[in-house]
Amino acid sequence: MTLRVGKTYKLKLKNNKKKIKWSSSKKKVATVSKTGKIKAKKAGTTRITAKVGKKKYVCKVTVKNLSLIHIS
């Protein structure tokens, strides 16, 4: 998934009734809340991991800067 700096996205796991533990491999690039909401902070790539019991689910997230338009 690709997000722009400053944007958010809510991740969901289908067919899951158990508690999910969310984590980000690079918190400077993007953070994830206890409810699975990702916030893009800085350009780069990170992995968002959802842990349910002994299973792990990974989502690769790429964060990009907004393109600047120069008027001359």
PyMOL commands that set and color helices and strands:
alter all, ss='L'
color gray80, all
select strands_A, chain A and resi 2-4+8-10+21-24+30-32+37-40+44-52+55-64
alter strands_A, ss='S'
color yellow, strands_A
deselect
rebuild
show_as cartoon
